[in-house]
Amino acid sequence: MRLYSLLFGMISLVVLVMFFIYVIRGPVDPLIAAGLFVSFLACAAPTLLLLRPFAPSEELERRQEARRERARQRGFTDDPPTGRGS
């Protein structure tokens, strides 16, 4: 996943450089400049979303803890069952 985010980041930087070169070099068509800038944003957004650290929400942690507690009360464990068929 990190590889894709870095790829998106590289593409967004290339598009941003293209935008700046287009704006600095000469007569600017606003439609083309806007298209380049929107393309930059479209590539930068997935980069930022994919590179942000993932932290589970408190609600998810609470549900997982409740599930573990219920399983412990019922006698389920993470160990594989051992019985006559083993």
Contacts in CASP RR format, 6 or more apart in sequence:
PFRMAT RR
TARGET T0000
AUTHOR 0000-0000-0000
METHOD contacts of the structure
MODEL  1
MRLYSLLFGMISLVVLVMFFIYVIRGPVDPLIAAGLFVSFLACAAPTLLL
LRPFAPSEELERRQEARRERARQRGFTDDPPTGRGS
1 50 0 8 1.000
2 50 0 8 1.000
2 51 0 8 1.000
4 46 0 8 1.000
4 50 0 8 1.000
5 46 0 8 1.000
5 47 0 8 1.000
5 50 0 8 1.000
5 51 0 8 1.000
6 47 0 8 1.000
8 43 0 8 1.000
8 44 0 8 1.000
8 46 0 8 1.000
8 47 0 8 1.000
8 50 0 8 1.000
9 43 0 8 1.000
9 44 0 8 1.000
9 47 0 8 1.000
11 43 0 8 1.000
12 40 0 8 1.000
12 43 0 8 1.000
12 44 0 8 1.000
12 47 0 8 1.000
15 36 0 8 1.000
15 39 0 8 1.000
15 40 0 8 1.000
15 43 0 8 1.000
16 40 0 8 1.000
18 36 0 8 1.000
19 33 0 8 1.000
19 36 0 8 1.000
19 37 0 8 1.000
19 40 0 8 1.000
22 28 0 8 1.000
22 32 0 8 1.000
22 33 0 8 1.000
22 36 0 8 1.000
23 33 0 8 1.000
56 64 0 8 1.000
71 77 0 8 1.000
END
